[in-house]
Structure formats: C-alpha cells, structure tokens
C-alpha cells in the first residue's frame, strides 16, 4: 500500500476517534464568523493575521488538505466560494456536515495532494494550506501545482513544519534522530512513527518549503513562527513551525 493511502486510513480513524483537527466548527462560532468575529490557524498556536486576508466576498478559495470542517466554514461565512480537497473521506464528511447545517454550498473533493491537483489552470483566488505537507514526501510539486491553479495575483497561505520536532523523541528532550526524517528510507524512524500512532511523516527543509515556493514563481510577502503550543519545546520558546504568505505575481510576464 502507498504511504499516502496508509495516511488516509489513519486520518479516517483519527477523525472517528475525535481527533482535535476533526472537530468541526460549531453553530455559535459560525454565526460569530458571519458577524465578522473570527480567527483561523495555519499552525497549532498562532492565529493568522487578519491583514493577510483580502476581502473574501465572492473569492474562489481552495482549502488544500484542509478537511475537518474547521477552516472552510469561516471562509464561507465571509462569502467566499469554497472548495476543500483532502485525502481523508471522514475529514471531508465534517465539511459537508457543517455546510448542510449552516446552509451554504461547498465542493468537497477527495484527492491526493502529492499528485497533480484535479483543477484547471488559474481557478482559485486564494489557497489555504494548513499544516499538512509533513505527511507527503515531495513538497516541491505541491508549490508548482498551487502556482498553476492560482489566478494571477492569487494568494497562497501555508502552515509549515520546520523539522525540529523530528529530531526529538516523545519527551521532546532527547535527540534521537537526524534530519532529514524519511521513514521510507529509515526503518528505525518508521518503527517510531508506528509505535506512537503518528502516521507516516517526513521532515522538510527551508529550501524545500520556502525555496520551493520561490522556485515555483511565488513572491514571499510575510512569514511568522509558531511553537507546538504545549510540551517541553513550547515551554522553552522553541519555534517548530512557520506560516508563510505568498503571492503569484499579477503580471503574467
């Protein structure tokens, strides 16, 4: 079985078990978002600055690997036209559930983001890509596909793992592994992931993540760091994630 299919199976199980990232937005928070009182995350702890967002009314927004019914309802509440892509059917069910409850339309597509995305060129105004590409091995093609499906001037917001978590054991205090973390090449790393029910994950460097966006043609507009939100590294202020704001130039030349 492909590692992507294993991860989809694991995400489905996590969703059924009430995983935090599978708890859909409740009715009250949706109503608050309709009234303009909303916040949204790309990484575990910090909220995305509101000035990163253009006016959302009527925009074509893609939630890339963003299933779970948490982020897309916020965009829908602001009048965006929403599409969500995820490889976990259970995560997509949560998005459909919220859309049905709150009476808005959403296009929910089950697809593997490690493959070419099932959209025409220049389809979307904004791609919201919360922390998830640690579950795929090659992120360069993700940035290339994002570039392809964004309209000129389109915006890409991404949550990114900086790799630090991958060198530590469960206590976050003992260095156990070296980077890059690639369990398809390292049986010890695979054994660790399986023992702790973490799915199949991969570390990615700044060259792959920020450099990959730049090589695809994006302009980096802003960036911030975040921690795990809990645990030893968080208590010592160690940043383990980035969030990036990038834009496809409006000038086709």
Secondary structure as UniProt FT lines:
FT   HELIX           3..16
FT   TURN            17..18
FT   HELIX           20..22
FT   HELIX           27..34
FT   TURN            35..36
FT   HELIX           50..52
FT   TURN            57..58
FT   STRAND          60..64
FT   HELIX           72..77
FT   TURN            78..79
FT   STRAND          81..86
FT   HELIX           89..102
FT   STRAND          106..110
FT   TURN            113..114
FT   TURN            121..122
FT   STRAND          124..129
FT   HELIX           133..135
FT   HELIX           140..149
FT   STRAND          150..161
FT   HELIX           164..167
FT   TURN            170..171
FT   TURN            183..185
FT   HELIX           187..195
FT   TURN            196..197
FT   HELIX           206..216
FT   STRAND          218..226
FT   HELIX           231..235
FT   TURN            236..237
FT   STRAND          241..248
//
